[in-house]
Amino acid sequence: MVRHQVRGFLTIVDDCSFRVSQFDMLSGSDVHFWGSIAPDFDNFTNGFMISDYKLNETYKNASFSVKLSRNVTWDRIQVLSICDLLTESDFGHVILSNGSDLAPALSPDLAPSPASNYNRGEEGKFGPFSVTTMFDNCKVLSNDYRIWWSLSVERDFIDIGLEAAIAIQNYMAFGWADPKANSEVMIGGDVAVAGFTEEGMPFVDDFYITKYSECTINKDGSAHGVCPDTVYEGSDPVGLVNNTKLIYGHRKDGVSFIRYRRPMVSVDTKYDLPVNYTENMTVIWALGLMRPPDTFRPYYSPQNHGGPMSVTYGHLVLNVSEQVNECLGPLDAANKEDQDLIIADANKPLVVTTGPAVHYPNPPNPSKVLYVNKKEAPVLKVERGVPVRFSVQAGHDVALYITSDLIGGNATLRNKTETIYAGGPEAEGVLASPMELIWEPDRNTPDQVYYQSLYQKKMGWRVQVVDGGLSDMYNNSVLLDDQQVTFFWTLSEDSISIAARGEKKSGYIAIGFGIGMVNSYAYVGWVDDTGKGHVNSYWIDGRDASRVHPTNENLTNIRCKSENGIITFEFIRPLKPCSHHDRVECKNIIDPTTPLKVIWALGTKWSDEHLNEKNMHSETSHRPIRVLLMGGSAEAEQDLRPVLAVHGFMMFLSWGILLPGGILAARYLKHVKGDSWYQIHVSLQYSGLAILLLGLLFAVAELRGLNISSAHVKFGLAAIFLACVQPVNATMRPKKSANGEEVSSKRRLWEYFHFIVGRSAIVVGIAALFSGMKHLGDRYGDENVHGYIWALILWFVIGTMIVMYLEYQEKQRRRDRVFGRSNWVLGNLEEDDSSDLLNSARASSQKDKQHSGLMEVQLEPLNR
């Protein structure tokens, strides 16, 4: 037995097959029969599969036959092993010699023990050869404790094996009760107490019970309680009192096994009881904690077993000469890990060195393995979000790295893939010049990784990665509305890691992206009746259960747990879920530069199917929280609709009435006597511009900034810029030409620029009005927005019809002026700016006048 509680009998049937009987084994990953020329690490690694027979299950007292592969013969197999290919582990093996003399040898993995008393050549009932883990009989004492034995009547001894799924600091006790004892069967009992030292070495001692208490030595030197036989006698220089002899011991897969030998009739008649192998005798047993030696008690002392009878202690009648085999299957310990545990501290480095392999957990292994803080291949426990510092002093031929591969040694050389989380060729150093390696496990680090050497396989061991505080695992966190849910997040280049934790007990927790649960993308986390956590995504477009629609978002690294009713869930999602616009979840895009509006809900029960009104939330946020993903902060979402209504009204007043009115005055009122058109034009333009700037400042002040990412803001700023250009342009107006003179090119260019900029400003301003309405609807989902948009369309349609009518009247007036059918008033011949300089009719008529040579005379009355 090397690992996985392998036990059984091997019989070679012929040149092509063998039979395995009474076979026990705990299940592995990819387990096969394996052949090699020697059981050492290098030869085992270079071995070969000898059969297609798979052993991927737990075996309990099983028997079966196995055929060798076609190209395999017995002369090629010096060691027949059971190998897990995934972990390159030896579960157990038999060493064979050449020819027909098939003599097995003890496993090289055996713990050091005085095994010279064990006669491997002694013939038993199962054949000529056996190993220390095999016996003739087995009796179950409790679910976690069993006793094995083999009787040698001729040589007057009995070999006993104690096997229990217990912690390494616990003892196993077994012995015979005093036949003269009455109700207290333990008193006067002769028992063997077995266990393991702090160094992992097996031991067994002969104890005698005089009282239900820990061994105590009186002032006169006498002892009472549960004491070693040597304590009663003071010393045992020739081995006459301690009559238990250790044969073998191991700790494998969380199971302690000790084999020892005792005589059936001892020379110590004072503290040892004779064993009559033909009679029914009462035996006693116990399991419990063990006190290590100290100054006052230089021996391992068993503590009170505690616990219920038949679980941690008991007694029964046993006849050792009767054949018994109740042990059908291996012991399966709940905790199979015996390696030392080191919890990483962010303030102290983990010192990595090398040393001899004594108790490496995954044999076979190299002779030299990694030590961390002077412990051989310990289990490391680290927290996500907490940096781990390694001081690498293992030599220049050992490069430390953290990998997803259990074996290490650069998995790419074995044509396998691995993920490297830290370290590499540069992570090597010596005591005089150590190399510091810093590794910070994050949200995406698996629960289990491995520290290994890059150049040699199987030198390191496991790293347990556990969740620390969520604040350590995520870069940012905020409390949502009413402080009932905490929202955590970490931004990556194209994804975001999100976690949510309820601050009170609930059956499920939900967060949503939107201003309310209606028209929001929601994520719900809950734990079902079997204890399994779930996180699902939904699109909600109504207020009843039928309007909650599951979506197929690409959520990864999903976790959900409930601790004392407090639910926490985590997941990673891409910033842009997908590119198919026909799927609703593809519209759930997170823009890190835009505040994310987050809401929450708590309820009593959730299900991933058949939702009904009982699944609706019992508590929910009253308003969304605007989370600034890049800034790492948040603020309450204010209802800015009144503010935006004032802003919108001011902009409508400017772009819908005043500024267009100013343009219409300049275009269609020049026929009015005097410069009233000009005064109206200037007044309306400056009024509109002033209200425009006030509306802008009002919105910026209330919104606490100006974000130009939206189309509305871009249109608005462009329109305001064009509007501000007009008054500046007006101050640069070239002087008008005298009557009868041709219009200068500067004046004509200025008029074109003034004309184009003014009308462009109106067009862009109207676009800003409509985009503002859409922005209001997107932000608040206001049901009246569509009505506002149609009213605005109607307003501009009416305005367009008025402009068309005025334009028709203007053309009629110009036609009358050209053909002389207008009612001229004597003295009203001042052209000034009353003529449209951009009108071609005006230019041609002016030229005709100049060519005709006619002179116009203005008559004025004489005032006398």
HELIX and SHEET records of a PDB file:
HELIX    1   1 PHE A   41  THR A   45  1                                   5    
HELIX    2   2 TRP A   74  ARG A   76  5                                   3    
HELIX    3   3 ALA A  115  ASN A  117  5                                   3    
HELIX    4   4 ASP A  229  GLU A  233  1                                   5    
HELIX    5   5 ALA A  411  ARG A  414  5                                   4    
HELIX    6   6 LEU A  470  MET A  473  1                                   4    
HELIX    7   7 ASP A  481  GLN A  483  5                                   3    
HELIX    8   8 ALA A  545  ARG A  547  5                                   3    
HELIX    9   9 VAL A  584  LYS A  587  5                                   4    
HELIX   10  10 GLU A  613  ASN A  615  5                                   3    
HELIX   11  11 ARG A  641  PHE A  652  1                                  12    
HELIX   12  12 LEU A  653  LEU A  658  3                                   6    
HELIX   13  13 LEU A  659  TYR A  668  1                                  10    
HELIX   14  14 SER A  676  LEU A  703  1                                  28    
HELIX   15  15 ALA A  711  THR A  731  1                                  21    
HELIX   16  16 SER A  745  TYR A  780  1                                  36    
HELIX   17  17 VAL A  785  PHE A  819  1                                  35    
HELIX   18  18 SER A  840  SER A  852  1                                  13    
SHEET    1   A 3 ARG A   7  ASP A  14  0                                        
SHEET    2   A 3 SER A  17  MET A  25 -1                                        
SHEET    3   A 3 TYR A  59  LYS A  67 -1                                        
SHEET    1   B 4 PHE A  48  LYS A  54  0                                        
SHEET    2   B 4 VAL A  31  SER A  36 -1                                        
SHEET    3   B 4 VAL A  79  ASP A  84 -1                                        
SHEET    4   B 4 SER A  89  ILE A  95 -1                                        
SHEET    1   C 5 ASN A 137  SER A 142  0                                        
SHEET    2   C 5 TYR A 145  SER A 152 -1                                        
SHEET    3   C 5 PHE A 157  ALA A 164 -1                                        
SHEET    4   C 5 VAL A 255  PRO A 263 -1                                        
SHEET    5   C 5 LYS A 245  LYS A 252 -1                                        
SHEET    1   D 6 VAL A 226  PRO A 228  0                                        
SHEET    2   D 6 PRO A 202  ILE A 209 -1                                        
SHEET    3   D 6 ASP A 190  PHE A 196 -1                                        
SHEET    4   D 6 ASN A 170  TRP A 176 -1                                        
SHEET    5   D 6 MET A 281  ARG A 291 -1                                        
SHEET    6   D 6 SER A 301  PRO A 302 -1                                        
SHEET    1   E 6 VAL A 226  PRO A 228  0                                        
SHEET    2   E 6 PRO A 202  ILE A 209 -1                                        
SHEET    3   E 6 ASP A 190  PHE A 196 -1                                        
SHEET    4   E 6 ASN A 170  TRP A 176 -1                                        
SHEET    5   E 6 MET A 281  ARG A 291 -1                                        
SHEET    6   E 6 TYR A 313  LEU A 318 -1                                        
SHEET    1   F 2 THR A 216  ILE A 217  0                                        
SHEET    2   F 2 ALA A 223  HIS A 224 -1                                        
SHEET    1   G 6 LEU A 341  ILE A 343  0                                        
SHEET    2   G 6 VAL A 379  GLU A 383  1                                        
SHEET    3   G 6 ARG A 462  VAL A 466  1                                        
SHEET    4   G 6 GLN A 448  SER A 453 -1                                        
SHEET    5   G 6 LEU A 400  THR A 403 -1                                        
SHEET    6   G 6 ILE A 420  GLY A 423 -1                                        
SHEET    1   H 5 LYS A 375  GLU A 376  0                                        
SHEET    2   H 5 LYS A 368  VAL A 372 -1                                        
SHEET    3   H 5 LEU A 350  PRO A 356 -1                                        
SHEET    4   H 5 VAL A 388  VAL A 392  1                                        
SHEET    5   H 5 MET A 435  TRP A 439 -1                                        
SHEET    1   I 5 ASN A 476  LEU A 479  0                                        
SHEET    2   I 5 VAL A 485  LEU A 491 -1                                        
SHEET    3   I 5 SER A 495  GLY A 502 -1                                        
SHEET    4   I 5 ILE A 566  PRO A 574 -1                                        
SHEET    5   I 5 THR A 556  GLU A 563 -1                                        
SHEET    1   J 6 VAL A 548  PRO A 550  0                                        
SHEET    2   J 6 GLY A 533  ILE A 540 -1                                        
SHEET    3   J 6 SER A 520  VAL A 527 -1                                        
SHEET    4   J 6 TYR A 508  PHE A 513 -1                                        
SHEET    5   J 6 LEU A 596  GLY A 603 -1                                        
SHEET    6   J 6 GLU A 619  THR A 620 -1                                        
SHEET    1   K 7 VAL A 548  PRO A 550  0                                        
SHEET    2   K 7 GLY A 533  ILE A 540 -1                                        
SHEET    3   K 7 SER A 520  VAL A 527 -1                                        
SHEET    4   K 7 TYR A 508  PHE A 513 -1                                        
SHEET    5   K 7 LEU A 596  GLY A 603 -1                                        
SHEET    6   K 7 ILE A 625  LEU A 628 -1                                        
SHEET    7   K 7 SER A 633  ALA A 636 -1                                        
END                                                                             
